[in-house]
Amino acid sequence: MTNLEKYNKILKRDLNVSDDGLNDDVLVFNRYEHWDSIAHVELVADLEDTFGVMFSTLDITSFSKYSLGIEILEKLGVDMNA
């Protein structure tokens, strides 16, 4: 399983989203019905645990749509293609 597949799996589980919803049109913080502040904290914790990284406060507040999570993980050294 690639890191991108792991990322998608976590989002699908934590945010109750289907494969079709894994995009910036659907997954937007506080606009997608299941992505509220509580789900956000759980999502960040799960991503940190899975990828062995630590989000900064700026990373946490910037993570507001699907693609930004990928960008943040890549910034933290996670190869999303691996």
HELIX and SHEET records of a PDB file:
HELIX    1   1 ASN A    3  LEU A   15  1                                  13    
HELIX    2   2 ASP A   19  GLY A   21  5                                   3    
HELIX    3   3 SER A   37  PHE A   51  1                                  15    
HELIX    4   4 THR A   57  SER A   62  1                                   6    
HELIX    5   5 TYR A   66  LYS A   75  1                                  10    
END                                                                             
